Amino acid sequence: MQAPLVDVILVAYNSRSTLRLAVQRLVGFAEVRVIVVDNASPDDSVAVVADLPVEIIRAGFNGGFAAGSNLGARRGSAPFVLLLNPDATIGPEDLMTLVGALTATPRAGLAAPRVEHPDGRLVWSQRRFARPCSTWAQALFLHRVWPLAGWTDEVIRDPAAYDTSASPEWVSGACMLIRRSAWEQIGGLDERYFLYCEDQDFCRRLRDRGHDVLFEPSATARHVGGVSSNAGETLPIAAQSRLLYAEHHFTCPRAALQRAGIALSAATHMLSNARRPALRRGHAGALRRALGAKA
C-alpha cells in the first residue's frame, strides 16, 4: 500500500451539512489520507462520512480547532499536513499544486490556495499581522473609507493581490498545506486558542523560525464559512483570541493599546448593530471580554 503524501485533517463540529462534500473530493486518492476529528459535535457530524474510507477520531470533548487539528496531525506521518475546514473543499489537482509549490520552495513552511465562495466570488484570505493601528482603524470604521490602505485593515482587499503568487504575512486557516517538518519544529497549533487567531499565531511562529508563507493562486479551494455557529455567537471568542495573540506577541504597552482598541471596536460595532439583536449581543460579549470580564 502506498504511503500517503498528505494527511488531510478536518475538525468537525456541527458540520453535518458540509462535511461529506469536503471529504468526498479527496477520498480514494492514493496520495491522501483523510482524518476527521469529531470535537463532540451535538449533531454527530461524522455519521455522514462513516461509510467513506476515512479515519475518524472522536475527541470526546470540544477542545477547540487547534486542539482538534493537533490530535489529527499526531495520528498521521505524511510529509505534508493539510488543514481543511469542514465547510471547505479542494480537489486533488489543486492539492498537488500546493505540494508542488512547497516542494519547489524549500524555505516555505506553508502554502495556501486562492479561496472562493461557492458561487466563485473571491474570499479575502491573505492577511497582515494584527497591529494596534489597524485595530483602532477598524474600531473607527476607517477601513471602509480607505479599504486598500495597509494601516486600516488586516485583510488584504486588493483583487490584484490574488492574481499572482505572493508571500503574505499570514493566510486564513480555512485551507492551508503545511510541511510536516515545519509543523513539528514549532509544535503545531497553539491550543490556548480555542477558535480564531490560531492560524495567525501559527504563521507568525513559522516566520519567526525562518519559514516562508506562500499564497498560490493556481490552486483553488471553495469555502462556505459560518455554518457551525449562529450570527454573533463567536464574537466573544474572537475577541478573547485577539487579546491572547496580543499578549503572546506584543510588548506590554502595545498589548495594552491593542486591548483598548479591541474594546473600542466591540463598543462601536455594538452601537452600529443596535437593530440586529444577535450581533449586538455578540459584540457586547466581546466588550466584556476586552474589559476583563469572565463572560
C-alpha positions as CSV (number, residue, x, y, z in Angstrom):
1,M,0.0,0.0,0.0
2,Q,1.4,3.4,-1.0
3,A,2.3,5.7,1.9
4,P,0.3,8.9,1.8
5,L,1.9,12.2,0.7
6,V,-0.6,14.4,2.5
7,D,-2.5,13.9,5.8
8,V,-5.8,15.9,5.4
9,I,-7.1,16.9,8.8
10,L,-10.7,18.1,9.2
11,V,-12.0,19.1,12.6
12,A,-15.8,18.7,12.7
13,Y,-18.2,20.5,15.0
14,N,-21.8,20.9,13.9
15,S,-20.6,20.3,10.4
16,R,-23.1,17.6,9.2
17,S,-24.4,19.7,6.3
18,T,-21.0,20.3,4.7
19,L,-18.6,17.6,5.9
20,R,-19.3,14.9,3.4
21,L,-18.7,17.2,0.4
22,A,-15.4,18.3,1.9
23,V,-14.3,14.7,2.4
24,Q,-15.7,13.2,-0.8
25,R,-13.4,15.1,-3.1
26,L,-10.3,13.6,-1.6
27,V,-11.1,10.1,-0.6
28,G,-9.8,7.4,-2.9
29,F,-6.9,9.5,-3.9
30,A,-3.7,7.4,-3.3
31,E,-1.5,10.3,-2.1
32,V,-4.0,11.4,0.5
33,R,-5.1,10.1,3.9
34,V,-8.2,11.8,5.3
35,I,-8.5,12.1,9.1
36,V,-11.7,13.5,10.6
37,V,-11.6,14.7,14.2
38,D,-15.1,15.0,15.8
39,N,-15.0,17.6,18.6
40,A,-18.0,16.2,20.4
41,S,-20.4,17.5,17.8
42,P,-24.0,17.8,19.0
43,D,-25.2,16.8,15.5
44,D,-22.9,13.8,15.3
45,S,-21.2,15.2,12.2
46,V,-19.0,12.2,11.5
47,A,-22.0,10.0,10.9
48,V,-22.3,11.4,7.4
49,V,-18.8,10.1,6.4
50,A,-18.8,6.8,8.4
51,D,-19.2,4.9,5.1
52,L,-16.2,6.5,3.4
53,P,-12.6,5.4,3.7
54,V,-11.5,8.0,6.3
55,E,-10.1,7.7,9.7
56,I,-12.4,9.0,12.4
57,I,-11.2,10.2,15.8
58,R,-13.8,11.1,18.4
59,A,-12.1,13.6,20.7
60,G,-14.8,13.1,23.4
61,F,-14.9,16.9,24.1
62,N,-14.7,20.2,22.3
63,G,-11.2,21.4,22.9
64,G,-11.3,23.9,20.0
65,F,-10.0,23.9,16.5
66,A,-6.3,24.0,17.4
67,A,-6.6,21.0,19.8
68,G,-8.6,19.0,17.3
69,S,-6.1,19.8,14.5
70,N,-3.1,18.7,16.6
71,L,-4.9,15.5,17.6
72,G,-5.5,14.6,13.9
73,A,-2.0,15.6,12.8
74,R,-0.4,13.3,15.5
75,R,-2.3,10.4,14.1
76,G,-0.6,10.8,10.7
77,S,3.0,10.8,9.4
78,A,2.8,12.1,5.9
79,P,5.4,14.7,4.9
80,F,2.6,17.3,4.4
81,V,-0.4,18.2,6.5
82,L,-3.5,19.9,5.0
83,L,-5.7,21.7,7.5
84,L,-9.1,21.9,5.8
85,N,-12.3,23.4,7.3
86,P,-15.2,21.0,7.2
87,D,-17.1,23.7,5.1
88,A,-14.3,24.0,2.6
89,T,-13.4,21.8,-0.4
90,I,-10.3,21.4,-2.5
91,G,-9.7,18.9,-5.3
92,P,-6.7,16.5,-5.7
93,E,-5.2,18.5,-8.6
94,D,-5.3,21.8,-6.6
95,L,-3.9,20.0,-3.6
96,M,-1.0,18.6,-5.6
97,T,-0.4,22.2,-6.9
98,L,0.2,23.3,-3.3
99,V,2.5,20.3,-2.7
100,G,4.5,21.4,-5.8
101,A,4.7,24.9,-4.5
102,L,6.2,23.8,-1.2
103,T,8.5,21.3,-2.9
104,A,9.9,24.0,-5.2
105,T,10.4,26.4,-2.3
106,P,12.5,24.8,0.5
107,R,12.3,27.9,2.7
108,A,8.5,27.7,2.7
109,G,6.7,26.0,5.6
110,L,3.1,26.7,4.4
111,A,1.2,27.2,1.2
112,A,-2.4,28.3,0.8
113,P,-4.6,28.4,-2.3
114,R,-6.9,31.1,-3.7
115,V,-10.1,30.7,-1.8
116,E,-13.5,31.4,-3.4
117,H,-17.1,31.3,-2.3
118,P,-19.2,28.5,-3.8
119,D,-20.5,31.0,-6.4
120,G,-17.0,31.9,-7.5
121,R,-16.6,35.2,-5.7
122,L,-13.2,35.8,-4.2
123,V,-12.6,35.3,-0.5
124,W,-10.1,37.8,1.1
125,S,-7.8,35.1,2.5
126,Q,-4.5,37.0,2.6
127,R,-3.8,38.9,5.8
128,R,-1.4,41.3,7.6
129,F,-0.5,40.7,11.2
130,A,-2.7,42.4,13.8
131,R,-1.4,45.8,14.9
132,P,-2.9,48.4,17.2
133,C,-3.2,50.9,14.3
134,S,-5.3,48.5,12.2
135,T,-7.4,47.5,15.3
136,W,-8.1,51.2,16.1
137,A,-8.8,52.0,12.4
138,Q,-11.4,49.2,12.2
139,A,-12.9,50.4,15.5
140,L,-13.5,53.8,13.9
141,F,-14.6,52.2,10.6
142,L,-11.6,53.8,8.7
143,H,-11.1,50.6,6.8
144,R,-14.4,51.4,5.0
145,V,-13.0,54.8,3.9
146,W,-9.6,53.5,2.9
147,P,-10.1,49.8,2.2
148,L,-6.8,49.3,0.4
149,A,-4.6,51.1,2.9
150,G,-2.3,48.7,4.8
151,W,-2.7,50.5,8.1
152,T,-6.5,50.3,8.2
153,D,-7.1,46.6,8.0
154,E,-5.5,43.2,8.5
155,V,-7.4,41.8,5.4
156,I,-5.8,42.4,2.0
157,R,-8.7,43.6,-0.1
158,D,-7.0,44.4,-3.4
159,P,-8.2,41.9,-6.0
160,A,-5.0,42.2,-8.0
161,A,-3.1,40.7,-5.0
162,Y,-4.9,37.4,-5.6
163,D,-3.9,37.0,-9.2
164,T,-0.2,36.2,-8.7
165,S,1.9,34.1,-6.3
166,A,2.8,36.0,-3.1
167,S,4.1,35.8,0.4
168,P,1.5,37.4,2.7
169,E,2.3,37.8,6.4
170,W,-0.4,35.2,7.1
171,V,-3.3,33.4,5.5
172,S,-6.7,32.2,6.5
173,G,-6.7,28.8,8.1
174,A,-9.7,27.5,6.1
175,C,-7.3,25.6,3.8
176,M,-3.5,25.5,4.3
177,L,-0.9,23.0,3.4
178,I,2.0,22.7,5.9
179,R,5.3,20.9,5.6
180,R,5.3,18.4,8.5
181,S,8.9,19.1,9.5
182,A,8.0,22.8,10.0
183,W,4.8,21.8,11.8
184,E,6.7,19.6,14.2
185,Q,9.5,22.2,14.6
186,I,7.1,24.8,16.1
187,G,4.9,22.3,17.8
188,G,1.7,22.5,15.7
189,L,-1.1,24.9,16.6
190,D,-1.2,26.6,19.9
191,E,-4.0,25.0,21.9
192,R,-4.5,28.1,24.1
193,Y,-6.5,29.5,21.1
194,F,-9.9,27.8,21.2
195,L,-11.0,29.4,17.9
196,Y,-9.7,32.2,15.8
197,C,-6.1,33.6,15.6
198,E,-4.5,30.2,15.8
199,D,-3.7,30.5,12.1
200,Q,-2.3,34.0,12.5
201,D,-0.2,32.8,15.5
202,F,1.0,29.7,13.6
203,C,2.2,31.8,10.6
204,R,3.8,34.3,13.0
205,R,5.8,31.5,14.7
206,L,6.7,29.9,11.3
207,R,8.1,33.2,10.2
208,D,10.0,33.6,13.5
209,R,11.7,30.3,12.7
210,G,12.7,31.4,9.2
211,H,10.0,29.7,7.2
212,D,8.1,31.5,4.4
213,V,4.3,31.6,3.9
214,L,3.1,31.2,0.3
215,F,-0.1,32.2,-1.5
216,E,-0.5,30.1,-4.7
217,P,-3.4,31.3,-6.9
218,S,-3.1,28.5,-9.4
219,A,-4.7,26.3,-6.7
220,T,-8.3,27.0,-5.7
221,A,-10.4,26.0,-2.7
222,R,-14.1,26.8,-2.1
223,H,-15.3,27.9,1.3
224,V,-18.8,28.3,2.6
225,G,-18.0,29.8,6.0
226,G,-20.0,30.3,9.2
227,V,-22.1,27.1,9.1
228,S,-21.3,25.8,12.6
229,S,-22.4,28.9,14.6
230,N,-25.1,31.5,14.7
231,A,-24.7,35.2,14.0
232,G,-22.7,36.9,16.7
233,E,-22.2,33.7,18.7
234,T,-18.4,33.5,18.3
235,L,-17.6,37.2,18.6
236,P,-16.6,37.0,22.3
237,I,-14.3,34.0,21.5
238,A,-12.8,36.0,18.6
239,A,-12.1,38.9,21.0
240,Q,-10.5,36.6,23.5
241,S,-8.3,35.1,20.9
242,R,-7.2,38.6,19.7
243,L,-6.3,39.5,23.3
244,L,-4.3,36.3,23.7
245,Y,-2.4,37.0,20.4
246,A,-1.5,40.5,21.7
247,E,-0.3,39.0,25.0
248,H,1.9,36.5,23.2
249,H,3.4,38.7,20.5
250,F,3.3,42.4,21.7
251,T,5.2,44.3,24.3
252,C,3.2,45.3,27.3
253,P,2.5,48.8,26.1
254,R,1.4,47.6,22.7
255,A,-0.7,44.9,24.2
256,A,-2.5,47.4,26.4
257,L,-3.1,49.6,23.3
258,Q,-4.4,46.6,21.4
259,R,-6.8,45.7,24.3
260,A,-8.2,49.2,24.3
261,G,-8.7,49.0,20.5
262,I,-10.5,45.7,20.8
263,A,-12.8,47.1,23.4
264,L,-13.5,50.2,21.4
265,S,-14.2,48.1,18.3
266,A,-16.6,46.0,20.2
267,A,-18.4,49.1,21.6
268,T,-18.7,50.9,18.2
269,H,-19.9,47.7,16.5
270,M,-22.4,47.1,19.2
271,L,-23.8,50.5,18.6
272,S,-23.8,50.1,14.8
273,N,-25.7,46.9,15.2
274,A,-28.3,48.2,17.6
275,R,-31.2,46.9,15.4
276,R,-29.6,43.4,15.0
277,P,-30.0,41.8,18.4
278,A,-27.8,38.7,17.8
279,L,-24.8,40.7,16.6
280,R,-25.4,43.4,19.3
281,R,-25.3,40.7,22.0
282,G,-22.2,39.2,20.4
283,H,-20.3,42.5,20.4
284,A,-21.5,43.2,23.9
285,G,-19.9,39.9,24.9
286,A,-16.7,40.8,23.1
287,L,-16.6,44.1,25.0
288,R,-16.9,42.3,28.3
289,R,-14.0,40.1,27.4
290,A,-11.9,43.0,26.4
291,L,-12.7,44.7,29.7
292,G,-11.6,41.6,31.6
293,A,-14.9,40.1,32.5
294,K,-15.4,36.4,32.5
295,A,-18.4,36.4,30.3
